[in-house]
Amino acid sequence: MLFRRDADGRDVELSGSTVALEVELQRRVEAGLEQMLGIRFLASEYPTGPWHWGRIDTLGLDENGSPVVIEFKKGSDSGVLSQAVSYLSWLESAHHEFEALVRKVLGAEAAESIDWRRPRMVCVAAGFSHHDRVAVQRLPERIDLVRYRIFEGGLLSLLHIDSRPARRAPLRPGGTASGRRWSAARRRPRWLPAGRRRARAGVLAGPVRRAGRGAHGVGRGRGGALKHYIAYRRLVNVASVIFRPKHGAILVYLRLDPDSVVLEEGFTRDMRGIGHLGTGDLEVRLVSAADLEKAAALIRRAFEAA
């Protein structure tokens, strides 16, 4: 719901609508794809060949290096999830083709950093049924449901309805991401046991994850373990968490403007222009439970602003 204050100081609800043509929504989101969804644009109306028989509305690469397929629907469409699974199936069979496209559009460095373990499908539509939301929770693929509305004054609203982090592809030591097989759930995290500093990092891990997932009651925060860090996100990454057990610390990178924070040496740092793993311009360094308490307000601000 969106409200505007009138001349009498009353809040009047704006009436939302949908687009007349699907392509209107597609072109508008594509024009601001990275800002709106944290996804770099690769191609529009991309053909999937005779077997999968279709054209993908939009292809992209997200801020975590994951391939993304985006499908737009001007209304509500009960077939959007079956289409999503079909296009993700194409993506699984077209690694070389996709990598070549990334290399052509974004460069060799982006192509070499693609994370094939967590491809995504983003469905943008006017609405989703209860059955769609249940299906997203049951399917192994990583699918995000995003509802849109158009308001007077040229306003576009995107609301994250539901998603489920994908199950990682089974892995086996010594193979490739698609060929190795092991259970991520049973694998012992590298940052656990051995030494007091590692134990201290392990103690802090749980509260950081809870802060990210719960988002202090703000919306629906989702966490996902990536190759080098854990990303907590809504429509875009809000916080990236990196464990540094050898230093007894956890680094949290937040999507916050460092200029809006009073920086404290050894606790917060402006990372603009400094290369680092994860996404976010503000680094927060946690070495104790007291640091975590101080960081809670910053984490809350990041999620409220997302």
Solvent accessible surface area in square Angstrom, and as a share of the most:
residue,aa,sasa,rsa
1,M,177,0.79
2,L,66,0.33
3,F,101,0.42
4,R,110,0.40
5,R,165,0.60
6,D,45,0.23
7,A,114,0.88
8,D,108,0.56
9,G,42,0.41
10,R,154,0.56
11,D,84,0.43
12,V,73,0.42
13,E,91,0.41
14,L,16,0.08
15,S,96,0.62
16,G,34,0.32
17,S,59,0.38
18,T,67,0.39
19,V,17,0.10
20,A,76,0.59
21,L,107,0.53
22,E,62,0.28
23,V,67,0.38
24,E,80,0.36
25,L,2,0.01
26,Q,6,0.03
27,R,112,0.41
28,R,91,0.33
29,V,0,0.00
30,E,23,0.10
31,A,94,0.73
32,G,18,0.17
33,L,4,0.02
34,E,108,0.48
35,Q,165,0.73
36,M,57,0.26
37,L,4,0.02
38,G,6,0.06
39,I,0,0.00
40,R,77,0.28
41,F,81,0.34
42,L,8,0.04
43,A,16,0.12
44,S,37,0.24
45,E,62,0.28
46,Y,37,0.14
47,P,70,0.44
48,T,9,0.05
49,G,36,0.34
50,P,132,0.83
51,W,216,0.76
52,H,35,0.15
53,W,212,0.74
54,G,28,0.27
55,R,139,0.51
56,I,0,0.00
57,D,12,0.06
58,T,0,0.00
59,L,0,0.00
60,G,0,0.00
61,L,0,0.00
62,D,0,0.00
63,E,48,0.22
64,N,20,0.10
65,G,8,0.07
66,S,0,0.00
67,P,0,0.00
68,V,0,0.00
69,V,0,0.00
70,I,0,0.00
71,E,6,0.02
72,F,0,0.00
73,K,27,0.12
74,K,96,0.41
75,G,29,0.28
76,S,84,0.54
77,D,56,0.29
78,S,110,0.71
79,G,31,0.30
80,V,1,0.01
81,L,15,0.07
82,S,80,0.52
83,Q,50,0.22
84,A,0,0.00
85,V,48,0.27
86,S,42,0.27
87,Y,10,0.04
88,L,12,0.06
89,S,56,0.36
90,W,10,0.03
91,L,1,0.00
92,E,100,0.45
93,S,86,0.55
94,A,8,0.07
95,H,43,0.19
96,H,158,0.70
97,E,78,0.35
98,F,1,0.01
99,E,43,0.19
100,A,56,0.44
101,L,25,0.12
102,V,0,0.00
103,R,115,0.42
104,K,172,0.73
105,V,68,0.39
106,L,57,0.29
107,G,26,0.25
108,A,54,0.42
109,E,145,0.65
110,A,9,0.07
111,A,6,0.05
112,E,137,0.62
113,S,67,0.43
114,I,21,0.11
115,D,14,0.07
116,W,40,0.14
117,R,32,0.12
118,R,9,0.03
119,P,32,0.20
120,R,9,0.03
121,M,0,0.00
122,V,1,0.01
123,C,0,0.00
124,V,0,0.00
125,A,1,0.01
126,A,9,0.07
127,G,14,0.14
128,F,34,0.14
129,S,54,0.35
130,H,132,0.59
131,H,143,0.64
132,D,13,0.07
133,R,88,0.32
134,V,72,0.41
135,A,32,0.25
136,V,0,0.00
137,Q,67,0.30
138,R,187,0.68
139,L,47,0.23
140,P,63,0.40
141,E,49,0.22
142,R,7,0.02
143,I,1,0.00
144,D,2,0.01
145,L,0,0.00
146,V,1,0.01
147,R,80,0.29
148,Y,1,0.00
149,R,75,0.27
150,I,37,0.19
151,F,17,0.07
152,E,102,0.46
153,G,72,0.69
154,G,50,0.48
155,L,76,0.38
156,L,36,0.18
157,S,42,0.27
158,L,35,0.17
159,L,83,0.41
160,H,24,0.11
161,I,24,0.12
162,D,7,0.04
163,S,1,0.01
164,R,47,0.17
165,P,41,0.26
166,A,14,0.11
167,R,142,0.52
168,R,60,0.22
169,A,39,0.30
170,P,76,0.48
171,L,7,0.03
172,R,134,0.49
173,P,111,0.70
174,G,85,0.82
175,G,34,0.32
176,T,92,0.53
177,A,35,0.27
178,S,83,0.54
179,G,33,0.32
180,R,70,0.26
181,R,154,0.56
182,W,62,0.22
183,S,48,0.31
184,A,47,0.37
185,A,103,0.80
186,R,213,0.78
187,R,98,0.36
188,R,176,0.64
189,P,52,0.32
190,R,187,0.68
191,W,34,0.12
192,L,58,0.29
193,P,61,0.38
194,A,73,0.57
195,G,56,0.54
196,R,223,0.81
197,R,135,0.49
198,R,64,0.23
199,A,57,0.44
200,R,109,0.40
201,A,0,0.00
202,G,19,0.19
203,V,110,0.63
204,L,4,0.02
205,A,2,0.02
206,G,25,0.24
207,P,39,0.24
208,V,4,0.02
209,R,62,0.23
210,R,156,0.57
211,A,17,0.13
212,G,2,0.02
213,R,138,0.50
214,G,40,0.38
215,A,0,0.00
216,H,78,0.35
217,G,74,0.72
218,V,36,0.20
219,G,54,0.52
220,R,97,0.35
221,G,9,0.09
222,R,45,0.17
223,G,21,0.20
224,G,11,0.10
225,A,43,0.34
226,L,14,0.07
227,K,142,0.60
228,H,99,0.44
229,Y,27,0.10
230,I,24,0.12
231,A,3,0.02
232,Y,3,0.01
233,R,15,0.06
234,R,46,0.17
235,L,35,0.17
236,V,17,0.10
237,N,2,0.01
238,V,1,0.00
239,A,3,0.03
240,S,0,0.00
241,V,2,0.01
242,I,5,0.02
243,F,25,0.10
244,R,84,0.31
245,P,21,0.14
246,K,135,0.57
247,H,115,0.51
248,G,0,0.00
249,A,0,0.00
250,I,0,0.00
251,L,17,0.08
252,V,2,0.01
253,Y,8,0.03
254,L,0,0.00
255,R,99,0.36
256,L,18,0.09
257,D,75,0.39
258,P,3,0.02
259,D,109,0.56
260,S,61,0.39
261,V,20,0.11
262,V,144,0.83
263,L,80,0.40
264,E,83,0.37
265,E,176,0.79
266,G,61,0.59
267,F,19,0.08
268,T,8,0.05
269,R,117,0.43
270,D,41,0.21
271,M,6,0.03
272,R,104,0.38
273,G,91,0.87
274,I,78,0.39
275,G,76,0.73
276,H,59,0.26
277,L,76,0.38
278,G,15,0.14
279,T,31,0.18
280,G,17,0.17
281,D,62,0.32
282,L,0,0.00
283,E,12,0.05
284,V,1,0.00
285,R,79,0.29
286,L,0,0.00
287,V,53,0.30
288,S,38,0.25
289,A,66,0.51
290,A,64,0.50
291,D,21,0.11
292,L,24,0.12
293,E,136,0.61
294,K,92,0.39
295,A,1,0.01
296,A,27,0.21
297,A,50,0.39
298,L,18,0.09
299,I,6,0.03
300,R,91,0.33
301,R,91,0.33
302,A,1,0.01
303,F,0,0.00
304,E,96,0.43
305,A,80,0.62
306,A,53,0.41
